[in-house]
């Protein structure tokens, strides 16, 4: 969702996809992503397509958002004509989805079920800011069909949260995990960020220990990325804060992997750990393994049968398109076989399961062999026909992938 999308070609007014792509519908697992573009305040590091109340302007509101999202879901139903479902995974992201009333989120989920059907064991996730939920709201979401929740903890250190412009109180995410468990959620995740200016190794150890003590079955840990145009980038440019150091980021990753692995969690994607296969985020797995998904909401991206498109970014423009009965799609691209193969290699290599060597070109296979010599790829896995990153290889995943796809 971050950054500006490519220009692409125009999306047809009715949102239709090419006949060749339509013919392949149903050949891959299908999910739905729902982007909720609202935040109470803007975090200084975030460049996602989100808006506070004062930034919305006219023509859009939180109160009207559920009806708009449902209108796009109905449009998706007409375009896909029953050939893509049932839906295996649904993911509400943002922004802060839980700024909307639980009833609105449940209404959107019911619309998805009504258009496509939900698979019997469908995973239904929402992200949540800890300050936007309580015991009652979590119980309502669970009763309404949500099975998984991901809380944005980021850090347990108050001064780190302050640099990130996070507003929740330390200890609140841990309370939320307990409330979610009591509400009956099958899976609970915590998101952490490492490398914030002013964060020490001790702060990072404390954040990991606090997250584990809360009892989630999934933890994501992401290095802080300083995105141009954000308040954090401006503060660093003015010299108020230091730029995150690459060596420090690598050390923090190794600390996280050691602590999480020692606690019984296992990495299944470079930035994600789970205590069982069932606890892994199935929606993200769908992205990483070449599934199809429809992205609902302003700025949301979709991928269906080799067609990728993205919606207009501003909620007011989104509302205007849907109000006129037109697709909110701003642009699209038809991926070539080569582009799809490259993306498969890029995504699968980040997974613990690895990328099949058969996917690689001769040059890519030579690069994989060299990576094994350099200790970045597991020798045993390579011999069995898979490129699997070593611990050191995970630190250099982007560089390894560039060589594999050159």
N, C-alpha and C positions, 0 to 999 in steps of 0.2 A: 504493500500500500504506500510505501514511502516514495518520495521523489516524484518527478514528472514522468508520465507515461510517454512512450514513443508516439509519433504522429499517426502511423498506420493508414489504412484505407477507411472510407466511411462505413458505418454500420447501417444496413438497410433499415428503413423507418419501422418496419414490422419486426425487426430483430432476427429475421430468419438467417439460418446458416446454410452454406453451400450444400447441394444435394449429395455430393460425395461424402461429406462429413455426416450428414443426416443418416446416410445408409449405414454408417458405423456405430450409430447410437446403440447403447446396450452392451457393447463389447468390452467396456471397462467399468470398474466400480464408479458410482456416481454419488457426489456429495453436494451440499449447499453451504456456501459461506454467506453470512449476513453481517454486513458492516453497519455498525451503529456509530455515526460520526460525531458524537457529542462527548464533551468532557466538562467537568466542573471548573477546572483550571487547566492551563496549558503547562505541561512539564517542559523544563528548559532544554532537554535533550531530544525531544520528540519532533519528528517532521512528518508524522502520519497525517492522513487527511481527516483532521478533526477540528471541531469548532466549539468554542465556549458560547454561552448565551449572547454575549455582547458582539461576537464575531459573526453570528448567523445572518443578521440583516433580515429583510423582509422575504416573504414567500416560503419560509420553512420554519418548522418548530418541532420540538420533541413531541408535543401532543399529537401532531398529525403524522408522525413518522411511521407508526405501525401500519396505517392505512396505505401509505405510499409503498412500503416494502411488500405488503400483500399484493398490491397492484402489479409490481414487477414479478412476483412469484406466479401470479396468474398469467402474465405475459409469457413467462418461461414455460408454463404448462402448455400454452398454445404453440409455442415454437417447437418444443420437443415432442409434443403430441403423444405422450405416454410411452415413448421408446427408450427413455434413459433410466428410469427408476427400476426398482425402488431405491430410496435414498439410504445409503449406508451410514453416512455421517452428516451431522449439521454442526456448524461452528459459528457462534455469535462473537464477533470481535469488534475492535474499535480503535480509538475511542473507548468509551465506557458503556458497554451494553446495559449494565445494571443501573444506569441513571434513568432508564425507562422503567415504568411500573412492571412488576412481574407479569401482570395480566397482558400487557402489550407484547412481551417476549413470547408468552405462551400462545397468544393469538397468531403471531407470525409462524411459530412452530406448527400450529394446527393447519395453517394455510399450506405449508410445505407438505404436510401429511395428506391434505386433501387433494393437492395437485399431483403428487408423485407416489404417495404411499411411503411409509417408513419400513425398512427391513425389520424383522422381529427383534434383532439385537442391535439396532441402530445406536450409535454413540451420538449423544446430543450435548454439546459443550457450550458454556458461556464463559467469557472472561469477566472478571469482576474487580473493581477497586474495593479494597477492604472497607472503606468508609461508606460505601453505597449499599451495603447489605446488612441485614441483621438476621436473627434466628427465624423470625416470621417469614421474611422474604425468601430465605433459602428453602424453608419448608414448602412455600408456595411453588417455587421453581421446580423442586423435586417432584411434587405432586402433579405438576403440569407436564412432566415428561423429560425434564433435563436429567442426564445421567452423570455428567462430569462438569467440574468447575475448576477454573484456573485463576488464582488470585495473584495480583501484581504486588509482591512483597518488596522486591528490589534490594532492600538492605535492612538489617536490624540496627544499624548505627544512626542515631538521630542527625548527626552532622552530615552524613552521606545523603540521607533523605533530603536534607535541606538543599544541598547542592543540586540534586536532581529535581527540586521543586515538587517533591511528593508530599502530600498533605496528610497521609494517615499516620497514626500514632504507632510507635514501636510496640509490638505485642498484639496489635489488632489483627494482623494476618493469622497469627497463631490461634486467636479466638475464632476467627472465621473458619479455619480448618475444623476445629472441634464442632462448631455449629453445623457445618456441612455434613460431617460424619453423622451427627445426631439426626439430621434431616433425611439421611438415607442415601446420600450420593454414593454411587459406585466407586468413583475415582475423583481424587482431589489433587491438584497440582499447585505448586508455588513457582513463580518466576523470580529470578535473581539477576542482578546486574553487577559486574565486577569491573574495576579499573576507574571508578569515579575519582576525579581529582580530590585529594585529601583522604582517600580511603587507605588504611594501612593493612598489612597482612593480618594483624589482630582483629581489625574490623571485619575482614572477609571471613576469617575463622568463626567469629561470633555469628555472622549472618548464616553461614552454613550450619552451624550447630543449632541455632534457633529454628531454622527451617526444618531440619531433621527432627528436632524435638517435637515439632507440631504434629508430626505423623502423616504427612502426605505420602502418596504412593508414586508421585512423579515430581521431579524438579527440573526446571530449565534454568540454565545459567548462560548468560550472554555477556560478551565483552561490550563495554560502552563504546559506541561509535559516535564520533562528533560529526553531525550532519550540517552541511552548509545551510545557512538561513535560520538556524535555531538560536535561541538565547544563549545556550551553552557555548556554541561556536563563537558568538560575539564576545562573551566574557573571556574566552581563551585568547581571542585575537587582541583584546585590550590588555592582556597580561594579568587579568584578575585571577585566573586559574591556570595551572599548567596543563599542557596537552598530555593525555594518557600515554604512557611509555610502553612500547611493544614488548620489551622484556618483562616488565611488570605484569602486563596482560597474560603473557605466556605462563609466568609463575603462578598467577591466580588460577588459571585454568588447571594447571597440574595439582594445585592445592584442592580445587573443587573435585577433580576426578578421584584423587586419592581419598578424600573424606567421604564422598558419596559412595564410591565402590566399597570402602571399608564398612559402610553402614548397610550394605546389602543391596545397593542400587547398581544398575548396570547401564552403561551408555548404549544407546541404540541409534542415536544420531549425534553428530559432533557436539551439539549444545544441549542434549536431552538425555536424562537418566530416569529409569523406572525400576520399580522393585519386582515387576513381573511383566510378561508379554501382554497380559490383559490390561495393565496400567499404561502401556504406551499409547500415545495420542493417535488414534486411528485416522482422524481427519488429516493430520499432517502426513501420516503414512500414505494416504491417498494422493496427496500432492507429490510426495517424493517418489512414488512408484508408478507414475503415469496415469493416474485416474482422471476422470472428468469431474468438473464442478461448475456450478453456476454461482457467480458472485452477485449478491443482491446489495444495493445501496450505492450512495455517491462514491465514486472513485473505485468501486469494487472491480476486481479482475475476474474473468471467467476463462475456463478452458474446456472446450467440448470437441472431441474427435479431431484434434489438430487445428482448431480455430481458437485463437486467443483474442479476447476483447476487453475493453475497460470502459467503465461508465464515466459520464461527466462528473467533475469533482465536487462542485458546490451543491449543497442540499437544495437551494432555491432553483438552480438549473435542473436538477434531478426531478424535483416536484413539477416543474413546468413541462418537461418532456412527458412524464407519465400522465399529467393532467390532459395533455393533448392526444393521449392514446398512442404515443410513439415510444420507440425503444430509447432508454436512457444511455445507450452505448455511444461513446464519443469516437472510438476508432477500433480497428481490429487488424489482425494479421493472420494469414494462413501459413502455418509452419510447413516448411519443406521436410522431407524425410530426413535430410541431413541435420536440420535444426532440431528435430525431435530426438534423433539419436544422440546428438551432443548434449541436450538437456537431460536425457536419461543417464548418461555417463556422469554428468555433473552432480545430479541428485543422488544416484545410487552409491557413488563413491563416498558420500558423507555418512552413509548408513553402516552400522556394524555388520550387517549381512553382506555388504560389499557389492561391487559391480562385476558382472560376468566379463571375463576376459574376451569372450566372443563378441562383445559389443564394441571392442576397440579396433581401430585401424592398425595396420602394421606398425606405423610410427607410435601409436598409443601403446601397443604391446611392448615395444622397445623401451618406451618411457616407464612402463610399469616394472619391467625387469631392472632398470637402473634405480628406480625408487626402492625396490627390494634390496639392492646392494647398499643403498644409502640408509637403510633402516627405517624407511618411511612407509613401507608396505610389507605385510606379513608374508614371509617366504612360503610357509605351509599352505596358506590360503591361495597364493598365486599358483602353486603347484596343483591345487585342486580346481583351478579355473576361475578364481575370484580375486579381484583387487580389494583388499581390506587394509585400511589404514592402521598402522601401529599407533601407540600413544604419541610418539614424536611426530608421526605423520599427521595426526589430527591438528597439531599446532600449525602445521604448514599445509593444511588441506587445500586452500585455494591455489597455492603454487603447484601442488601435485596434480590437481585437476586441470590446471592450465596445460601442463605437459601432456597429460593423457588425451586432451582434446585438440592439441595443436595440429 
